[in-house]
Amino acid sequence: MNTRSLLLSAAAALAVAAALAGCGGTTYFAGRNLPPSGLTNRVMIAIQNPSAFTKGALSFVDAYYDIRGGYNGKPAAYSISGYSGALPVSIQNMPEEQAGIVYSAGDGSLASISYAKENTGATASGLNGLSSSIFMTRNQNYVFAASQNAHVLTVVDHVAGTSYPLGLPGVYRVSVNPGGSMALAFVQNSNYVYYPIKLSAAQTTNYSGGPTTWPKAAIDCEPQNAPGWCLFQAQSPDSMDATGTPYGAPLTFDRPVKAVFSTDGGTAYILNCGPECGGVASSVSTLPVGPMIYLISQGSGTLPTNAGVASSTIAIPGGASNALVDSSTMYVVGQQPQQVSGQTLFAGHLTVVNLSSNTAGSAIAISDGAPGAVSRMIEADNNTLWVGMTKCNNGVRAATGQPYGCLTMFNTSNDTVTMLEPYLGDATGIAAVTGLNKIYTAEGGQVYIYTTTDGIALDNQYVTVTGTAYDVAYMDAATDANNTVY
């Protein structure tokens, strides 16, 4: 399509949107509000240092026509109004709620973005410094943040109107299930997993007075007198303490880094990073979600009796630092250490796991990446799974003179791999523009577009940005599963 045809088509689309608004049609699908721009296929871009005067901005593009502004130059570019965060690094995409949650590493801010109004809403307060990992629940009632420098897992409880810094030295990642009912915290170079619980009124009375009356499994409770939240270690319930709370030996893992969740929400799959994180063997361990739901103890004086017993462990041959669950299949991505000219380097692999039988297939070679780093993973059209890596230029392929890039397209119907080349820099963001057979990516600080039919790069000259593009999200996706952060 030439430029003139593209602009005329964009004009027609905007005219249709305006006509719908003028005739009283204010929604486009699933009851969602037609936004001020009139666009219904938007990709939001988190941009760092867009100018000499600001450190962060959020813009969006028309992902149907792949243009950043109006067909007649008005507006010259679409943007989220009111955003002022510094160095945005992640977009937690929640299109079903018509919202996005943007974290900015420059100032530690967490901003809620209204997709319906295309502006910035509330900014979360009560965070303890910068966060290495952070999530907000879909109802926006709770925020869980791993603050590695502050050595705390921060719980921002919007229901209670306060925040709780739960001490956990070395905490650096947090995982929250899609339903937003439980959270898991991970400590760097540790073999243990932790979870927070909101105490009921009865427990608040039983546990008040400080550490001597806390449940034995509690790592920290805040505040100490009449606590509102406690942090627990995943454990085997071997005994019962004086408050009626079970406790026992802590469950051990192998350098756990993250959790993903079953389709029904009942199981947490703990990713054991193993050798790429200084451990012994990479694997996936399963934990029942029920005992760790942070509101489960409400109305009860004691915690659940089955507080996190591991039910099985699945060996993963190619490494396990990130994963994506699709029904009864889990796609696990990791790095496998190899010796190259006397030094240890890492090679990227993907392992397909059958969750019905808890069996793993052989490791499949994909793009290399930084060991232990949580890569970007998302499913898109045409039975494709996309994986974005960082530091792929330090992997086995680069060191041995092989072609390499940081982005991989995996066809889930026939298990074929397409490693996209050439190297464009770290792949820090992927958005699946479902229904249009394409994805948007942030690679090396710029925006790129690829087809999901064959991985061919599309013309991106009308969507490039000034500054560093760090993350992307499809604002008009059908479900919240169109997200690389959860």
C-alpha positions, 0 to 999 in steps of 0.5 A: 500500500503506498503512502497516499492510499494509506493516508486515505484509508486512515481518513476513512477509518477516522470518519467511520469512528466519528460517524459512530460517535455522532450517531450515539455509538460510543463502544466498539466491542465488548462494551468498551468505550470508543476512545477520544482518538477514535482508534480501535487498534492501538499499540502503546509505547513506553518511551525513555528520554523522548526529549531533553526536557523529559525522561519519559512519555507514553505514545500510541500508534494506529496499529491497523495502518501502522502510523503514529499520527492523524492522516492529515498530520493532526494530531502529529502523534497520539499520546497518553496525556498527563503522564510524567513518569521517568524512564518507563520500563514495563506496561502491565496490559489489562485491556479487559479493564481498559487499563494499563499499569506503567512502572517507571524505573527513574522515579519509582512511580506506578501509574494507572493509564485509562485506555478509554480516556487515553490519559493518566489516572492515579499513581500508586503511593507507599512504595519503598524506593525503586522496585525490581519487580512490581504488579497491580491486581486487576481490580487495582486494590493491591500492589505487590512490589519487590524492592531489592535495595530496600530489602522489602516486599511492599504490599500496597493495600488500597482497601485498607488505605495503607502500605506494608513493608514486609522485610525480606533481604534480597527479594528481587521478583514477585509473581501475581496470579492473573486473578490477583488473589495470591502473590509469590516473592523470590529472593536472589540466589535463594532456594525458597519461596515466600507469600503474603497473607492479609490477616483477619480481625481474629488473627490481628488480635491473636498475633498482636504484640510482636514477634513472640506471638507471630505464627512460627512460619511468619518471616515478618508481620507489619505493623508489629502491634495489631499487624495487617499483613504477614509474610510466610515461607512456603512450608510443610505443615508438620506441626501446630504453634500456640496460635493454631497455625501450622508450620514445618520445614521450609520447602526447598527449590533450586534457585526459583525465579518466577511463577506462572499459573494454570488455566484454572488458577488452581496451581502455581508453577515455580520456575527453578532456574538451576544452573543458569542462576548458580543452582544444580538443575532446572525444573518446574515445581507445582504448588497449590494456589489455595493455601496461599491466597492472601485473603483466604484467612479472612474470618478465621483465626488460623491459617490454612493447614496445607500451607504450600506442599509441593506436589511434583517437580518436572525436570526441564532440560533447556533451562527455566527462567520464564514460561507461558501456559496455554491450557494443558501445555506450558512453554518453558524458556531458559538458558543452558550453560556451555563451555566455549573456548574455556569460558562458560556461555549460555545458549537459549532453549525452549522446552514444551511441557505436557501438563496433563502428564507432567512430562517435558519434551526435548530442548529446542534451540532458540535465541540466546539471552542473559542467564536468569533474566525473565524474557518476554513471551507472548502468543500471537496469530497463526499459532505463533509464540514469540520470545524476546531475549536480552544480551543475546550478543553475549551468547554462544551463537555470537561467540562462535560466529553464528547469525543471531538476534534477540527475537524468536518466532516459534510455531506451536502447531509444528514446533518449528523455530524462526530466529529473527536476524539481524541483531537489533539490540535487546528485545524488551517488549512484544505486543501481539496485534491479534486479528491483524497477523502481526506483532509490535516489538521494542528492540534496541530502543526502537519499534519494529513490526513483524508478520505472524505468518512468516516473521517478515519485517514490515515497514516501521518508518511511520511508527518509529519514535524519538527516544528509547522505546522500551515496552509495547502493549496492544491496548485493544486486545481481546483479553488480559492474556495479551501481556508479557508481564504476568 
